[in-house]
Amino acid sequence: MFETLQKATLDKIFVLMAEYAADPRTNKIDLGVGVYKDPKNNTPIMSAVKKAEQRILDGAKTKTYKGVVGNKEFSQAIVDLALGGVVDASRIRTVNGAGGTGALMTLLHVLGRARPGGKIYISDPTWPNHIPLAENANLKVEYYPYFDATTRKVDFDAMMKVIDGLGGNDIVLLHGCCHNPTGANLTKAQWDLVAESLKRTGAFPLIDLAYLGFGDGLEEDAYGVRKVAASVPESMIAFSASKNFGLYRERAGVSIAIAKDSATADVVSSQMQNVIRGTISQTPDHGAEVVRVILEDAELRAEWAAELKEMRERMQRLRVKLADAIRRKSNSKDFDFIAEHSGMFSLLGLAPDVVQKLKTEDAVYMINDSRINVAGIPEDRVDELADYLIAAAG
């Protein structure tokens, strides 16, 4: 049976994780996998999450199925959080996803049914998993320019040259905030122009909202999503609770579809449910219920928001410290962009051989395209890391 198979290419992030785990050096630094880390290099369970889990444990009476659409109250809480009431509820339909990736999978498969073989435009660069997710949904991947490797900023003019040329059958995948892998993000004025273009051309927006609250704040990070959703008749949003609730292994996400009217929304809902039933049958609920409990309780919600703010501010502080250290030690502004970007990631612009050298000689691990997880920077070793990067880049 298996003789026709060839070995599949393993995801580079998971390969890097295995290499890091096997490295016996005690001075190793993990800037690879995208998980939040505290000053002790741990990925903590948020205190609001622990309290919500205890409430769930104390009150649980069953483990039966929730139904194909999943935890409806969780989905509604996320719609309120992400959209803030800018879209009439009669046009919105949701299903739970197995994490943000599962939410994307469901939405992409529905789009693949709506436009078999249709084109989906994805930012260059992007999160690598966007590509197989789209291809598995029978969509043809195209790209729009996003990042200028020289200026380390969004190449907005080049981006809009492509976006403005799209048509009504085209899909465009947008990062809602905290662009992965670059950390370079659209301004509010740029989001306004994107929304205006999509409204004019009729191109369909699919927004990946994986890091809400990790950039500039919950309300600030939601600006682009809300602007686009309020401007066009149809759109989709994939929400992930992995990062902002620290629920990586719980796989809590929401697929949000916005249609032109309630009747059309019902059709889309039936398709989303059909995808769920034909793939994973039912979505996981523990993480979903944790988020629901937090968002529906004023005290827990305030505690979660405060913890999220602390995480966000720590990542921004690490950005500034690393950029300042490199500038101070090298008398160069070449890495100032690290402090100018926001979110979990930055793309350093180092060649693959330099990344390999950092791993081999200095035990500094990052993805081979030189994307770093800012939260992985050890705060007490910033100067040391700066020295490694200066030497490697020089």
C-alpha positions as CSV (number, residue, x, y, z in Angstrom):
1,M,0.0,0.0,0.0
2,F,2.7,2.5,1.0
3,E,5.1,1.9,-1.8
4,T,3.7,4.7,-3.9
5,L,4.3,7.3,-1.2
6,Q,7.3,9.6,-0.9
7,K,8.4,11.2,2.3
8,A,6.6,14.4,2.9
9,T,8.4,17.6,3.7
10,L,8.2,18.3,7.4
11,D,7.2,21.8,8.6
12,K,10.4,23.8,9.2
13,I,9.1,25.1,12.5
14,F,8.6,21.7,13.9
15,V,12.0,20.5,12.6
16,L,13.6,23.5,14.4
17,M,11.7,22.7,17.6
18,A,13.1,19.1,17.5
19,E,16.6,20.4,16.8
20,Y,16.4,22.9,19.7
21,A,15.1,20.2,22.1
22,A,18.0,17.9,21.2
23,D,20.7,20.6,21.6
24,P,22.5,20.0,24.9
25,R,24.0,23.5,25.1
26,T,22.8,25.3,28.2
27,N,23.2,28.8,26.5
28,K,20.8,28.1,23.7
29,I,18.2,30.7,22.7
30,D,14.9,29.8,21.1
31,L,13.6,32.5,18.8
32,G,11.7,30.1,16.5
33,V,8.4,28.7,17.5
34,G,5.7,31.3,17.9
35,V,4.6,31.0,21.5
36,Y,4.6,33.7,24.2
37,K,7.3,33.3,26.8
38,D,7.6,34.9,30.2
39,P,10.9,36.2,31.7
40,K,11.7,32.7,33.0
41,N,11.4,31.3,29.4
42,N,8.1,29.5,30.2
43,T,4.9,29.7,28.3
44,P,2.5,30.3,31.2
45,I,-1.1,29.6,31.7
46,M,-2.9,32.9,32.2
47,S,-4.4,33.3,35.6
48,A,-7.8,34.1,34.1
49,V,-7.7,30.9,32.2
50,K,-6.9,28.9,35.3
51,K,-9.8,30.4,37.1
52,A,-12.1,29.8,34.2
53,E,-11.0,26.1,34.0
54,Q,-11.7,25.6,37.7
55,R,-15.2,26.9,37.3
56,I,-15.7,24.6,34.3
57,L,-14.4,21.6,36.3
58,D,-16.6,22.4,39.3
59,G,-19.7,22.8,37.2
60,A,-19.2,20.2,34.5
61,K,-22.0,17.6,34.2
62,T,-21.4,16.1,30.8
63,K,-18.9,15.7,28.0
64,T,-21.5,15.1,25.3
65,Y,-21.3,16.8,21.8
66,K,-22.0,20.5,21.4
67,G,-23.1,20.1,17.8
68,V,-21.4,20.8,14.5
69,V,-21.4,24.5,14.9
70,G,-19.7,24.1,18.3
71,N,-20.0,26.4,21.3
72,K,-22.4,29.1,20.1
73,E,-21.8,31.4,23.1
74,F,-18.1,31.3,22.5
75,S,-18.5,32.2,18.9
76,Q,-20.9,35.1,19.8
77,A,-18.4,36.4,22.3
78,I,-15.6,36.4,19.7
79,V,-17.9,38.1,17.1
80,D,-18.5,40.9,19.7
81,L,-14.8,41.1,20.5
82,A,-13.6,41.2,17.0
83,L,-16.3,43.2,15.2
84,G,-17.7,45.4,17.9
85,G,-21.2,45.6,16.4
86,V,-20.2,47.1,13.0
87,V,-22.0,44.4,11.1
88,D,-25.7,43.5,11.4
89,A,-26.0,40.2,13.3
90,S,-28.5,38.8,10.8
91,R,-25.7,38.6,8.2
92,I,-23.2,36.7,10.4
93,R,-22.8,33.0,10.8
94,T,-20.2,31.1,12.8
95,V,-18.8,27.7,13.5
96,N,-16.0,26.8,15.9
97,G,-12.7,25.8,14.5
98,A,-9.9,23.5,15.7
99,G,-7.8,26.5,16.5
100,G,-7.2,29.4,14.1
101,T,-5.9,26.9,11.6
102,G,-9.0,24.9,11.7
103,A,-11.1,28.0,11.4
104,L,-9.1,29.0,8.2
105,M,-9.5,25.4,6.9
106,T,-13.3,25.6,7.1
107,L,-13.5,29.0,5.5
108,L,-11.1,28.1,2.7
109,H,-12.9,24.9,1.9
110,V,-16.2,26.9,1.6
111,L,-14.5,29.4,-0.7
112,G,-13.0,26.5,-2.7
113,R,-16.6,25.2,-3.2
114,A,-17.8,28.7,-4.2
115,R,-15.0,29.3,-6.7
116,P,-13.4,25.9,-7.6
117,G,-9.9,26.6,-8.8
118,G,-10.3,30.3,-8.0
119,K,-7.4,32.6,-7.2
120,I,-6.5,33.6,-3.7
121,Y,-4.0,36.4,-3.2
122,I,-1.7,36.0,-0.3
123,S,0.9,38.4,1.1
124,D,4.6,37.9,0.2
125,P,5.9,36.8,2.6
126,T,3.2,35.1,4.8
127,W,2.7,32.4,7.3
128,P,3.8,29.3,5.4
129,N,0.8,27.3,6.4
130,H,-1.5,29.7,4.5
131,I,-0.3,28.1,1.2
132,P,-1.1,24.4,1.7
133,L,-4.4,25.3,3.5
134,A,-5.4,27.2,0.3
135,E,-4.2,24.6,-2.1
136,N,-5.9,21.8,-0.2
137,A,-9.1,23.8,-0.6
138,N,-8.7,23.7,-4.4
139,L,-7.7,27.4,-4.7
140,K,-4.9,28.7,-6.8
141,V,-2.4,30.7,-4.8
142,E,-1.2,34.0,-6.1
143,Y,0.8,36.7,-4.3
144,Y,0.7,40.4,-3.6
145,P,3.8,42.3,-2.6
146,Y,3.8,43.3,1.1
147,F,7.2,43.8,2.6
148,D,10.1,45.8,1.3
149,A,13.3,44.0,2.4
150,T,15.4,47.1,2.0
151,T,13.3,49.6,4.1
152,R,11.9,46.8,6.4
153,K,8.4,48.5,6.0
154,V,5.2,47.6,4.2
155,D,5.5,48.2,0.5
156,F,2.0,49.6,0.4
157,D,2.2,51.1,-3.1
158,A,3.2,47.8,-4.6
159,M,0.6,46.0,-2.5
160,M,-2.2,48.3,-3.7
161,K,-1.2,48.0,-7.3
162,V,-2.2,44.3,-7.1
163,I,-5.2,44.8,-4.8
164,D,-6.6,47.5,-7.0
165,G,-6.4,45.2,-10.0
166,L,-8.4,42.3,-8.5
167,G,-11.9,41.4,-9.6
168,G,-15.1,40.0,-8.1
169,N,-14.0,36.4,-8.4
170,D,-10.7,36.9,-6.6
171,I,-10.1,36.3,-2.9
172,V,-7.5,38.2,-0.9
173,L,-6.1,36.9,2.4
174,L,-5.2,39.7,4.8
175,H,-3.5,39.6,8.2
176,G,-5.8,41.3,10.6
177,C,-3.0,42.6,12.7
178,C,0.6,41.7,13.8
179,H,1.7,40.4,10.4
180,N,3.4,37.0,10.5
181,P,6.4,36.8,9.7
182,T,7.4,40.5,9.3
183,G,5.8,42.4,12.2
184,A,5.3,45.3,9.8
185,N,1.6,46.3,9.9
186,L,-0.8,48.5,8.0
187,T,-1.7,51.9,9.4
188,K,-5.4,52.9,9.9
189,A,-5.2,55.1,6.8
190,Q,-3.8,52.2,4.8
191,W,-6.6,49.9,6.1
192,D,-9.1,52.6,4.9
193,L,-7.6,52.4,1.4
194,V,-7.7,48.6,1.4
195,A,-11.3,48.6,2.4
196,E,-12.2,51.2,-0.2
197,S,-10.4,49.2,-2.9
198,L,-12.2,46.0,-1.9
199,K,-15.6,47.7,-2.0
200,R,-14.8,49.2,-5.4
201,T,-13.5,46.0,-7.1
202,G,-15.7,43.4,-5.4
203,A,-12.7,41.2,-4.4
204,F,-13.5,39.0,-1.5
205,P,-11.6,39.5,1.8
206,L,-10.6,36.6,4.1
207,I,-9.0,38.0,7.2
208,D,-6.7,35.9,9.4
209,L,-7.1,37.3,13.0
210,A,-4.6,35.3,15.0
211,Y,-3.0,37.9,17.2
212,L,-5.7,40.3,18.4
213,G,-4.4,42.3,21.3
214,F,-0.7,41.5,20.7
215,G,0.0,44.6,18.6
216,D,-1.3,47.9,19.9
217,G,-4.3,46.8,22.0
218,L,-7.6,45.0,21.5
219,E,-9.5,47.9,20.0
220,E,-6.6,49.2,18.0
221,D,-5.8,45.8,16.5
222,A,-9.4,45.3,15.5
223,Y,-9.5,48.5,13.4
224,G,-8.7,46.9,10.1
225,V,-11.0,43.9,10.5
226,R,-13.9,46.2,11.4
227,K,-13.2,48.6,8.7
228,V,-13.2,45.9,6.0
229,A,-16.2,44.0,7.4
230,A,-18.2,47.2,7.5
231,S,-17.2,48.3,4.0
232,V,-18.0,45.3,1.9
233,P,-21.1,43.1,1.5
234,E,-19.4,39.8,2.1
235,S,-16.3,38.7,4.0
236,M,-14.8,36.0,6.2
237,I,-12.7,36.1,9.4
238,A,-10.7,33.3,11.0
239,F,-10.1,34.0,14.7
240,S,-7.6,32.2,16.9
241,A,-7.5,32.1,20.7
242,S,-4.1,30.4,20.8
243,K,-1.9,33.5,21.4
244,N,-4.1,36.0,23.2
245,F,-5.6,33.5,25.6
246,G,-2.5,31.2,25.7
247,L,-4.6,28.3,24.6
248,Y,-2.1,26.8,22.1
249,R,-2.9,23.1,22.7
250,E,-6.6,23.6,23.3
251,R,-7.3,24.5,19.6
252,A,-9.9,27.2,20.1
253,G,-10.9,29.2,17.0
254,V,-13.9,30.6,15.2
255,S,-14.9,30.7,11.6
256,I,-16.9,33.9,10.9
257,A,-18.8,34.4,7.6
258,I,-20.5,37.6,6.7
259,A,-23.0,37.4,3.8
260,K,-25.0,40.1,2.0
261,D,-28.2,39.0,3.7
262,S,-29.6,36.5,6.1
263,A,-30.7,34.0,3.5
264,T,-27.3,33.8,1.9
265,A,-25.7,33.6,5.4
266,D,-27.8,30.5,6.1
267,V,-26.5,28.9,2.9
268,V,-22.9,29.6,3.9
269,S,-23.6,28.3,7.4
270,S,-24.8,25.0,5.9
271,Q,-21.6,24.7,3.9
272,M,-19.4,25.4,6.9
273,Q,-21.2,22.8,8.9
274,N,-20.8,20.4,6.1
275,V,-17.1,20.9,6.0
276,I,-16.8,20.4,9.7
277,R,-18.9,17.2,9.6
278,G,-16.9,15.8,6.7
279,T,-13.5,16.5,8.2
280,I,-13.4,16.4,12.0
281,S,-17.1,15.8,12.7
282,Q,-17.1,18.0,15.9
283,T,-14.8,20.7,17.1
284,P,-13.1,20.7,20.5
285,D,-14.8,22.6,23.3
286,H,-12.6,22.9,26.3
287,G,-10.7,26.0,25.1
288,A,-13.9,27.5,23.6
289,E,-15.6,27.2,26.9
290,V,-12.7,28.7,28.7
291,V,-12.8,31.8,26.5
292,R,-16.6,32.0,26.8
293,V,-16.4,32.0,30.6
294,I,-13.7,34.7,30.6
295,L,-15.4,37.0,28.1
296,E,-18.9,36.7,29.7
297,D,-17.6,37.5,33.3
298,A,-16.6,41.1,33.9
299,E,-14.0,40.3,36.5
300,L,-12.3,37.5,34.6
301,R,-12.4,39.6,31.4
302,A,-10.7,42.5,33.1
303,E,-8.1,40.2,34.5
304,W,-7.5,38.6,31.1
305,A,-7.2,42.0,29.4
306,A,-4.7,43.2,32.0
307,E,-2.6,40.0,31.5
308,L,-2.8,40.5,27.7
309,K,-1.6,44.1,28.1
310,E,1.3,43.0,30.2
311,M,2.3,40.4,27.6
312,R,2.0,43.0,24.8
313,E,4.0,45.6,26.6
314,R,6.7,43.1,27.5
315,M,7.2,42.1,23.8
316,Q,7.4,45.8,22.8
317,R,9.9,46.4,25.6
318,L,12.0,43.5,24.3
319,R,11.9,45.0,20.8
320,V,13.1,48.4,22.0
321,K,15.9,46.8,24.2
322,L,17.2,44.7,21.4
323,A,17.2,47.5,18.8
324,D,18.8,49.9,21.3
325,A,21.5,47.3,22.1
326,I,22.4,46.7,18.5
327,R,22.5,50.4,17.7
328,R,24.7,51.1,20.7
329,K,27.1,48.3,20.0
330,S,27.3,48.7,16.2
331,N,26.7,52.4,15.8
332,S,24.2,51.4,13.1
333,K,20.4,51.9,12.7
334,D,20.1,48.8,10.5
335,F,18.0,47.0,13.1
336,D,15.9,49.9,14.4
337,F,12.9,48.4,12.5
338,I,12.6,45.8,15.3
339,A,11.4,48.5,17.7
340,E,9.2,50.1,15.0
341,H,7.3,46.8,14.3
342,S,4.7,45.2,16.6
343,G,3.3,41.8,17.5
344,M,5.1,38.6,18.1
345,F,7.4,38.5,15.1
346,S,10.1,40.4,13.2
347,L,11.9,39.4,10.0
348,L,15.5,40.2,10.4
349,G,16.6,40.0,6.8
350,L,19.5,37.5,7.4
351,A,20.6,35.1,4.7
352,P,19.9,31.4,5.4
353,D,23.6,30.6,5.8
354,V,23.8,33.3,8.4
355,V,20.8,31.8,10.2
356,Q,22.5,28.4,10.1
357,K,25.8,29.9,11.5
358,L,23.9,31.5,14.4
359,K,22.3,28.1,15.2
360,T,25.5,26.1,14.8
361,E,28.0,28.4,16.5
362,D,25.9,30.5,18.9
363,A,23.0,28.2,19.7
364,V,20.6,30.9,18.5
365,Y,17.6,29.3,16.9
366,M,15.3,31.0,14.4
367,I,13.3,30.1,11.3
368,N,15.6,29.9,8.2
369,D,14.0,33.0,6.7
370,S,15.3,34.8,9.8
371,R,11.9,35.3,11.4
372,I,12.3,35.7,15.2
373,N,9.7,35.3,18.0
374,V,10.3,38.5,19.9
375,A,8.8,36.9,23.0
376,G,11.6,34.4,23.0
377,I,14.3,37.0,23.6
378,P,15.8,36.4,27.1
379,E,15.6,39.8,28.7
380,D,18.7,39.3,30.8
381,R,20.7,38.3,27.6
382,V,19.8,41.1,25.2
383,D,23.3,42.4,24.9
384,E,24.6,38.9,24.3
385,L,22.0,38.3,21.6
386,A,22.9,41.7,20.0
387,D,26.5,40.7,19.8
388,Y,25.6,37.5,18.1
389,L,23.4,39.3,15.5
390,I,26.0,42.0,14.8
391,A,28.8,39.4,14.3
392,A,26.6,37.2,12.1
393,A,25.2,40.1,10.0
394,G,28.6,41.8,9.6
